[in-house]
Amino acid sequence: MTQFIDPKTLSRIKDLPLVAKTLAHGYLQGLHDSRQRGVGIEFSQYRAYEPGDELSKIDWKLFGRSDRYFVREAERESEINVWFVLDCSQSMQHSSSAASALQENYLQENTDWTKLKYSQYLISTLAYLAQKQGDSVGFLALSSDDSNFLPAYAGERHWKKLLIELTKVKPSGVFPSVNQVSAQLSSLRKNGLIILLSDFHQQSDIISELAINLANDRTEVISFHLSNQDEISFPFKGPIRFEDIETKEEILVLAEQVKDNYLATRKQYTEELETKLAQHCVQYVSTNIDEPLNENIFNFLKARMKVGR
C-alpha cells in the first residue's frame, strides 16, 4: 500500500514531530501528552502480535516462555487525535499547465498532478508521522455530493485503512455547509490537531467558517490553502477562455489586460483569508502544488518547531 507514499519525502521528514501545539508542552523534543497505546511512557498491557507490528515491540523473553509472540503496549497521558479534513469539491481536480517535475516523481498513471492528488500524498505522509509517534489518525472527505469518513484510531494497520480511503475520494459538487456535515464534525472536536486541505474556491466563506468552527482551546486547526503555479503567476498570453469548474460559468478575456488586476485581487483575497483565520487561532499555510512535496512538508514542520522556541 504505497500509492501515496514517497520514500524521498519520508526519509527527509521522518525525525520531525507532528503534534498539536495546544497540548504539547514538550513538543520540541517530539514527546507530547497522549493516551495512546504504543511505545512510550508507562507499560499498559500485552497483546497478541499482528502482521505489520514492528519487531522491536515484541517481548522476546515472553516469547521464550510461551512460544507465542506478544507486543508490549504502553500508555501516554491524554488522548491526541490527528484529523485530516479534505475538500473534495469539483475544483480540487484543477491541475497546472506549468511543466512540473513532480509528475515524473509521483504519477505512475496517465493523470494530471491535481490539487486532490497533492492532498492525497500530503495526508498519507503526515498521517504516517502521526501514527509513528503513537497518535490516532482519522479522515473526513467532504463534498456536497458525498463524504468519506474514517474514525480516528492508532496503529499502522489503521493508517493503511486511511490510505485505502484516500484512493476512494473523487472530486464532485461543491463544498458542503457546516450543517450538512454536523454529525461527522462532532467527532473532530476533541483533544488534538485538525488539518484541513482546500483550495478555498467558490465556497471560501463556508470553508473558512468550518475551520473556525472546529478550533477551540484543546484543538489546533491548520488550513492548507492549495494553489497551482498558474493561479499564482498568471502566465497566460492573448485571448483565453476560463471556465469555473464548479458552476460551469465561462469568461473570455485578453490575458494581458486582466493580469495586473487579477494578481492584485488574489493578493488581497489571500491576505484577508489569512487574517480572518489567524483571528480565530487557525494557522494558514499557503501551498503551491507545483513545488516539491518533500520541500513543502519539511519547511512546514521546521517552521512549526521554530515558532515554539
Backbone hydrogen bonds in HBPLUS format (Angstrom, degrees):
<---DONOR---> <-ACCEPTOR-->    atom                        ^
c    i                          cat <-CA-CA->   ^        H-A-AA   ^      H-
h    n   atom  resd res      DA  || num        DHA   H-A  angle D-A-AA Bond
n    s   type  num  typ     dist DA aas  dist angle  dist       angle   num
A0005-ILE N   A0002-THR O   3.21 MM   3  5.05 166.4  2.23 112.8 110.7     1
A0009-THR N   A0006-ASP O   3.04 MM   3  5.41 120.5  2.41 108.6 122.4     2
A0010-LEU N   A0006-ASP O   3.09 MM   4  6.41 165.3  2.12 159.2 163.5     3
A0011-SER N   A0007-PRO O   2.93 MM   4  6.04 162.3  1.96 151.8 156.2     4
A0012-ARG N   A0009-THR O   3.14 MM   3  5.30 131.0  2.39  98.6 111.6     5
A0013-ILE N   A0009-THR O   3.17 MM   4  6.42 148.9  2.27 152.3 160.2     6
A0014-LYS N   A0010-LEU O   2.96 MM   4  5.41 125.9  2.26 151.9 156.9     7
A0016-LEU N   A0013-ILE O   3.05 MM   3  5.43 169.1  2.06 120.2 123.2     8
A0023-LEU N   A0020-ALA O   3.08 MM   3  5.65 156.2  2.14 114.4 121.3     9
A0024-ALA N   A0020-ALA O   3.01 MM   4  5.97 136.7  2.21 147.1 160.1    10
A0029-GLN N   A0026-GLY O   3.15 MM   3  5.94 158.1  2.20 120.9 126.9    11
A0030-GLY N   A0027-TYR O   2.86 MM   3  4.93 158.6  1.90 107.3 113.2    12
A0038-GLY N   A0074-ALA O   3.00 MM  36  5.15 135.7  2.20 126.7 138.1    13
A0074-ALA N   A0038-GLY O   2.86 MM  36  5.15 128.3  2.13 129.9 145.5    14
A0075-GLU N   A0042-GLU O   2.88 MM  33  5.54 153.8  1.95 154.5 159.9    15
A0044-SER N   A0073-GLU O   2.77 MM  29  5.54 168.1  1.78 147.3 143.7    16
A0045-GLN N   A0073-GLU O   3.35 MM  28  5.34 151.0  2.44 121.6 129.3    17
A0073-GLU N   A0045-GLN O   2.80 MM  28  5.34 155.6  1.86 169.5 177.8    18
A0047-ARG N   A0071-VAL O   3.08 MM  24  5.43 143.4  2.22 142.0 153.0    19
A0071-VAL N   A0047-ARG O   2.80 MM  24  5.43 167.1  1.81 164.7 168.4    20
A0049-TYR N   A0069-TYR O   3.11 MM  20  5.42 161.7  2.15 132.1 128.9    21
A0053-ASP N   A0050-GLU O   3.02 MM   3  5.83 164.4  2.04 150.8 152.4    22
A0057-LYS N   A0054-GLU O   3.05 MM   3  5.65 159.3  2.10 114.2 120.5    23
A0058-ILE N   A0055-LEU O   3.13 MM   3  5.50 163.6  2.16 112.5 117.6    24
A0072-ARG N   A0057-LYS O   3.19 MM  15  6.04 161.3  2.22 165.6 161.7    25
A0059-ASP N   A0070-PHE O   2.96 MM  11  5.94 161.0  1.99 158.3 163.0    26
A0063-PHE N   A0059-ASP O   3.10 MM   4  6.42 148.0  2.21 140.9 150.6    27
A0064-GLY N   A0060-TRP O   2.95 MM   4  6.19 149.9  2.04 140.9 148.1    28
A0065-ARG N   A0061-LYS O   3.17 MM   4  6.54 138.4  2.35 139.2 149.7    29
A0065-ARG N   A0062-LEU O   3.14 MM   3  5.12 126.8  2.44  93.2 106.8    30
A0066-SER N   A0062-LEU O   2.88 MM   4  6.03 150.7  1.96 150.8 159.2    31
A0067-ASP N   A0063-PHE O   2.57 MM   4  4.77 147.4  1.67 140.5 145.2    32
A0136-SER N   A0080-ILE O   3.38 MM  56  6.58 167.3  2.39 163.6 160.5    33
A0081-ASN N   A0191-ASN O   3.20 MM 110  6.46 162.1  2.23 141.2 145.3    34
A0193-LEU N   A0081-ASN O   2.95 MM 112  6.32 160.0  1.99 157.1 163.3    35
A0082-VAL N   A0136-SER O   2.79 MM  54  6.05 163.5  1.81 153.0 158.3    36
A0138-GLY N   A0082-VAL O   2.95 MM  56  6.31 151.7  2.04 145.8 149.2    37
A0083-TRP N   A0193-LEU O   2.81 MM 110  6.24 161.6  1.84 161.2 164.9    38
A0195-ILE N   A0083-TRP O   2.79 MM 112  6.10 165.4  1.81 158.2 162.3    39
A0084-PHE N   A0138-GLY O   2.96 MM  54  6.24 148.6  2.06 135.4 144.2    40
A0140-LEU N   A0084-PHE O   2.84 MM  56  6.19 154.7  1.90 167.0 166.5    41
A0085-VAL N   A0195-ILE O   2.84 MM 110  6.07 166.2  1.86 149.0 153.5    42
A0197-LEU N   A0085-VAL O   2.90 MM 112  6.32 157.9  1.95 166.4 172.2    43
A0086-LEU N   A0140-LEU O   2.80 MM  54  6.23 157.9  1.85 152.7 160.4    44
A0142-LEU N   A0086-LEU O   2.85 MM  56  6.14 166.0  1.87 173.0 174.0    45
A0087-ASP N   A0197-LEU O   2.94 MM 110  6.08 165.5  1.97 176.0 176.5    46
A0088-CYS N   A0142-LEU O   2.74 MM  54  5.32 163.2  1.77 152.6 150.2    47
A0172-SER N   A0088-CYS O   2.89 MM  84  6.40 155.9  1.95 156.1 157.4    48
A0092-MET N   A0089-SER O   3.03 MM   3  5.87 163.9  2.05 125.5 130.5    49
A0090-GLN N   A0173-GLY O   2.88 MM  83  5.35 177.5  1.88 142.5 141.6    50
A0093-GLN N   A0090-GLN O   3.19 MM   3  6.09 164.2  2.22 125.1 126.6    51
A0094-HIS N   A0091-SER O   3.10 MM   3  5.71 158.3  2.14 120.3 121.7    52
A0116-LEU N   A0092-MET O   2.89 MM  24  5.26 136.2  2.08 167.8 154.4    53
A0115-LYS N   A0094-HIS O   3.13 MM  21  6.11 139.5  2.30 156.5 166.5    54
A0103-GLN N   A0100-SER O   3.24 MM   3  5.96 153.0  2.32 114.9 119.7    55
A0104-GLU N   A0101-ALA O   3.12 MM   3  5.58 130.5  2.37 108.3 119.3    56
A0105-ASN N   A0101-ALA O   3.40 MM   4  6.76 152.3  2.48 143.9 151.5    57
A0106-TYR N   A0102-LEU O   2.89 MM   4  5.93 156.7  1.94 161.5 165.4    58
A0107-LEU N   A0103-GLN O   3.06 MM   4  5.16 150.2  2.16 126.8 135.5    59
A0111-THR N   A0109-GLU O   2.90 MM   2  5.68 131.9  2.14 107.5  92.9    60
A0118-TYR N   A0114-THR O   2.99 MM   4  6.23 163.4  2.02 150.4 154.5    61
A0119-SER N   A0115-LYS O   2.99 MM   4  6.15 156.4  2.05 141.7 148.3    62
A0120-GLN N   A0116-LEU O   2.94 MM   4  6.24 151.3  2.02 151.7 159.2    63
A0121-TYR N   A0117-LYS O   3.25 MM   4  6.59 157.6  2.30 150.3 154.6    64
A0122-LEU N   A0118-TYR O   2.94 MM   4  6.19 161.9  1.97 152.7 158.5    65
A0123-ILE N   A0119-SER O   2.83 MM   4  5.92 169.2  1.84 155.9 158.2    66
A0124-SER N   A0120-GLN O   3.12 MM   4  6.16 166.7  2.14 142.6 146.9    67
A0125-THR N   A0121-TYR O   3.09 MM   4  6.18 154.1  2.16 145.8 152.3    68
A0126-LEU N   A0122-LEU O   3.04 MM   4  6.23 174.0  2.04 156.3 157.7    69
A0127-ALA N   A0123-ILE O   2.83 MM   4  5.84 158.4  1.88 154.5 161.3    70
A0128-TYR N   A0124-SER O   3.07 MM   4  6.10 140.6  2.23 130.3 140.1    71
A0129-LEU N   A0125-THR O   3.15 MM   4  6.55 155.4  2.21 147.8 153.2    72
A0130-ALA N   A0126-LEU O   3.01 MM   4  6.28 161.0  2.05 147.7 152.7    73
A0131-GLN N   A0127-ALA O   2.98 MM   4  6.18 168.2  1.99 152.7 154.7    74
A0132-LYS N   A0128-TYR O   3.02 MM   4  6.12 146.5  2.14 144.8 154.2    75
A0133-GLN N   A0129-LEU O   3.17 MM   4  6.47 138.3  2.36 144.6 154.4    76
A0133-GLN N   A0130-ALA O   3.20 MM   3  5.40 132.9  2.43  98.5 110.4    77
A0135-ASP N   A0130-ALA O   3.04 MM   5  5.41 157.3  2.09 151.9 144.7    78
A0134-GLY N   A0131-GLN O   3.17 MM   3  5.00 159.5  2.22  99.5 103.6    79
A0137-VAL N   A0153-TYR O   2.93 MM  16  5.59 157.5  1.98 138.7 132.4    80
A0153-TYR N   A0137-VAL O   3.28 MM  16  5.59 145.5  2.41 133.1 127.0    81
A0139-PHE N   A0150-LEU O   2.98 MM  11  4.99 162.5  2.01 141.1 146.5    82
A0150-LEU N   A0139-PHE O   2.79 MM  11  4.99 157.6  1.83 156.1 155.1    83
A0141-ALA N   A0148-ASN O   2.83 MM   7  4.93 157.9  1.87 142.1 149.6    84
A0148-ASN N   A0141-ALA O   3.03 MM   7  4.93 149.8  2.12 129.0 137.9    85
A0143-SER N   A0146-ASP O   3.04 MM   3  5.43 127.0  2.33 165.1 179.1    86
A0144-SER N   A0174-VAL O   2.60 MM  30  5.31 139.3  1.76 158.1 168.7    87
A0159-TRP N   A0155-GLY O   3.11 MM   4  6.43 153.9  2.18 144.0 151.8    88
A0160-LYS N   A0156-GLU O   3.00 MM   4  6.31 148.8  2.10 147.8 155.4    89
A0161-LYS N   A0157-ARG O   3.16 MM   4  6.54 139.1  2.34 135.7 146.6    90
A0161-LYS N   A0158-HIS O   2.95 MM   3  4.92 121.7  2.30  94.0 109.7    91
A0162-LEU N   A0158-HIS O   2.99 MM   4  6.42 145.1  2.11 146.6 156.5    92
A0162-LEU N   A0159-TRP O   3.08 MM   3  4.99 118.8  2.48  91.0 106.2    93
A0163-LEU N   A0159-TRP O   3.08 MM   4  6.50 147.3  2.19 143.5 152.1    94
A0164-ILE N   A0160-LYS O   3.12 MM   4  6.45 148.8  2.22 140.2 148.0    95
A0165-GLU N   A0161-LYS O   3.00 MM   4  6.37 154.6  2.06 147.5 154.1    96
A0166-LEU N   A0162-LEU O   2.96 MM   4  6.28 148.8  2.06 147.2 155.9    97
A0167-THR N   A0163-LEU O   3.29 MM   4  6.65 140.3  2.46 140.6 149.5    98
A0167-THR N   A0164-ILE O   3.11 MM   3  5.31 129.8  2.37  99.5 112.2    99
A0168-LYS N   A0165-GLU O   3.01 MM   3  5.25 144.8  2.14 104.2 114.8   100
A0180-GLN N   A0177-SER O   3.12 MM   3  5.34 128.7  2.40 100.9 113.5   101
A0181-VAL N   A0178-VAL O   3.19 MM   3  5.51 141.2  2.34 105.0 115.1   102
A0185-LEU N   A0181-VAL O   3.06 MM   4  6.27 160.1  2.10 155.0 161.4   103
A0186-SER N   A0182-SER O   3.19 MM   4  6.30 137.5  2.38 144.4 152.1   104
A0187-SER N   A0184-GLN O   3.23 MM   3  5.90 150.4  2.32 114.7 121.2   105
A0188-LEU N   A0185-LEU O   2.95 MM   3  5.24 146.1  2.06 108.1 118.3   106
A0190-LYS N   A0188-LEU O   2.82 MM   2  5.67 138.7  1.99 106.3  94.0   107
A0192-GLY N   A0218-ARG O   3.08 MM  26  6.61 153.4  2.16 158.8 157.4   108
A0220-GLU N   A0192-GLY O   3.01 MM  28  6.42 162.6  2.04 155.9 153.6   109
A0194-ILE N   A0220-GLU O   2.81 MM  26  6.18 159.5  1.85 162.8 169.6   110
A0222-ILE N   A0194-ILE O   2.87 MM  28  6.28 158.3  1.92 163.3 170.5   111
A0196-LEU N   A0222-ILE O   2.78 MM  26  6.08 166.8  1.80 168.9 172.6   112
A0224-PHE N   A0196-LEU O   2.74 MM  28  6.08 171.1  1.75 172.5 173.2   113
A0198-SER N   A0224-PHE O   3.11 MM  26  6.33 170.7  2.11 175.3 173.7   114
A0226-LEU N   A0198-SER O   2.86 MM  28  5.87 165.4  1.88 139.4 144.2   115
A0203-GLN N   A0201-HIS O   2.48 MM   2  5.63 139.5  1.63 119.5 104.4   116
A0206-ILE N   A0203-GLN O   3.00 MM   3  5.36 116.7  2.41 107.5 122.7   117
A0207-ILE N   A0203-GLN O   2.97 MM   4  6.26 159.1  2.02 158.1 164.9   118
A0208-SER N   A0204-SER O   2.91 MM   4  6.07 168.0  1.93 152.6 155.8   119
A0209-GLU N   A0205-ASP O   2.93 MM   4  6.00 153.6  2.00 142.2 150.1   120
A0210-LEU N   A0206-ILE O   2.99 MM   4  6.20 144.0  2.13 140.0 149.4   121
A0211-ALA N   A0207-ILE O   3.13 MM   4  6.50 158.7  2.17 149.6 154.0   122
A0212-ILE N   A0208-SER O   2.99 MM   4  6.24 161.9  2.02 150.7 155.5   123
A0213-ASN N   A0209-GLU O   2.82 MM   4  5.90 152.9  1.90 143.9 151.8   124
A0214-LEU N   A0210-LEU O   3.10 MM   4  6.33 139.0  2.27 146.0 155.5   125
A0216-ASN N   A0219-THR O   3.38 MM   3  5.17 171.8  2.39 136.0 138.0   126
A0219-THR N   A0216-ASN O   3.20 MM   3  5.17 161.9  2.24 105.2 110.7   127
A0283-GLN N   A0221-VAL O   3.02 MM  62  6.42 148.2  2.13 163.2 157.4   128
A0223-SER N   A0283-GLN O   2.77 MM  60  6.03 171.9  1.78 166.2 167.7   129
A0285-VAL N   A0223-SER O   2.82 MM  62  6.00 154.8  1.88 171.1 165.5   130
A0225-HIS N   A0285-VAL O   2.83 MM  60  5.96 161.0  1.86 146.7 153.2   131
A0287-THR N   A0225-HIS O   2.89 MM  62  5.71 163.3  1.91 159.1 153.7   132
A0227-SER N   A0287-THR O   2.90 MM  60  6.16 154.3  1.96 170.0 173.1   133
A0289-ILE N   A0227-SER O   2.87 MM  62  6.17 165.1  1.89 170.8 172.3   134
A0232-ILE N   A0228-ASN O   3.16 MM   4  6.44 147.5  2.27 147.3 157.1   135
A0233-SER N   A0229-GLN O   2.90 MM   4  5.97 166.9  1.92 157.2 158.9   136
A0234-PHE N   A0230-ASP O   2.82 MM   4  5.02 145.7  1.94 135.5 143.3   137
A0255-ALA N   A0238-GLY O   2.93 MM  17  5.33 169.2  1.94 136.8 134.4   138
A0240-ILE N   A0253-VAL O   2.85 MM  13  5.61 157.7  1.90 161.9 168.3   139
A0253-VAL N   A0240-ILE O   3.01 MM  13  5.61 170.9  2.02 154.7 154.8   140
A0242-PHE N   A0251-ILE O   2.87 MM   9  5.38 163.0  1.90 161.4 160.3   141
A0251-ILE N   A0242-PHE O   2.90 MM   9  5.38 147.6  2.00 150.7 158.7   142
A0244-ASP N   A0249-GLU O   2.76 MM   5  5.22 165.2  1.79 157.7 161.9   143
A0248-LYS N   A0244-ASP O   2.67 MM   4  4.93 142.4  1.80 146.2 153.3   144
A0257-GLN N   A0254-LEU O   2.92 MM   3  5.59 137.6  2.11 120.1 131.5   145
A0258-VAL N   A0255-ALA O   3.24 MM   3  5.52 136.8  2.44 104.4 115.2   146
A0259-LYS N   A0255-ALA O   3.06 MM   4  5.88 134.3  2.28 156.4 166.4   147
A0262-TYR N   A0258-VAL O   2.88 MM   4  5.99 159.8  1.93 158.4 165.0   148
A0263-LEU N   A0259-LYS O   2.94 MM   4  6.16 169.8  1.95 163.0 164.1   149
A0264-ALA N   A0260-ASP O   3.03 MM   4  6.19 158.2  2.08 147.3 153.3   150
A0265-THR N   A0261-ASN O   2.93 MM   4  6.04 160.1  1.97 148.4 154.1   151
A0266-ARG N   A0262-TYR O   2.84 MM   4  6.03 160.3  1.88 154.8 160.6   152
A0267-LYS N   A0263-LEU O   3.00 MM   4  6.09 159.6  2.04 142.8 148.3   153
A0268-GLN N   A0264-ALA O   3.05 MM   4  6.28 160.8  2.09 146.8 151.6   154
A0269-TYR N   A0265-THR O   2.92 MM   4  6.11 159.3  1.97 147.6 153.8   155
A0270-THR N   A0266-ARG O   2.95 MM   4  6.18 168.4  1.96 159.0 160.3   156
A0271-GLU N   A0267-LYS O   3.07 MM   4  6.19 158.9  2.11 147.0 153.1   157
A0272-GLU N   A0268-GLN O   2.97 MM   4  6.14 158.9  2.01 149.8 155.5   158
A0273-LEU N   A0269-TYR O   2.93 MM   4  6.14 154.5  1.99 148.8 156.4   159
A0274-GLU N   A0270-THR O   2.93 MM   4  6.10 165.2  1.96 148.8 152.5   160
A0275-THR N   A0271-GLU O   3.00 MM   4  6.15 159.0  2.05 145.2 151.1   161
A0276-LYS N   A0272-GLU O   2.92 MM   4  6.04 161.5  1.96 147.0 152.1   162
A0277-LEU N   A0273-LEU O   3.04 MM   4  6.25 166.5  2.06 154.6 157.3   163
A0278-ALA N   A0274-GLU O   2.95 MM   4  6.05 160.2  1.98 147.0 153.2   164
A0279-GLN N   A0275-THR O   3.03 MM   4  6.20 147.2  2.14 147.9 155.4   165
A0280-HIS N   A0277-LEU O   3.00 MM   3  5.40 148.5  2.10 108.2 117.8   166
A0282-VAL N   A0277-LEU O   2.92 MM   5  4.94 162.7  1.95 136.9 136.2   167
A0281-CYS N   A0278-ALA O   3.02 MM   3  4.83 159.1  2.06 110.9 109.0   168
A0291-GLU N   A0288-ASN O   3.11 MM   3  5.67 159.3  2.16 120.9 121.5   169
A0296-ASN N   A0292-PRO O   3.08 MM   4  6.41 163.9  2.11 155.3 159.6   170
A0297-ILE N   A0293-LEU O   2.99 MM   4  6.22 168.9  2.01 161.9 163.6   171
A0298-PHE N   A0294-ASN O   3.05 MM   4  5.98 161.3  2.09 139.5 145.5   172
A0299-ASN N   A0295-GLU O   2.91 MM   4  6.00 168.0  1.92 153.7 157.1   173
A0300-PHE N   A0296-ASN O   3.01 MM   4  6.09 150.8  2.09 141.7 150.0   174
A0301-LEU N   A0297-ILE O   3.01 MM   4  6.24 166.2  2.03 156.0 158.3   175
A0302-LYS N   A0298-PHE O   2.97 MM   4  6.13 163.3  2.00 153.3 158.4   176
A0303-ALA N   A0299-ASN O   2.96 MM   4  5.95 154.4  2.02 140.8 147.8   177
A0304-ARG N   A0300-PHE O   3.17 MM   4  6.41 150.7  2.26 143.8 150.8   178
A0305-MET N   A0301-LEU O   3.21 MM   4  6.51 148.8  2.32 142.8 150.6   179
A0306-LYS N   A0302-LYS O   3.05 MM   4  6.36 154.3  2.12 149.3 156.0   180
A0307-VAL N   A0303-ALA O   3.11 MM   4  6.35 155.4  2.18 148.7 154.2   181
A0309-ARG N   A0306-LYS O   3.12 MM   3  5.35 158.2  2.17 106.7 113.5   182
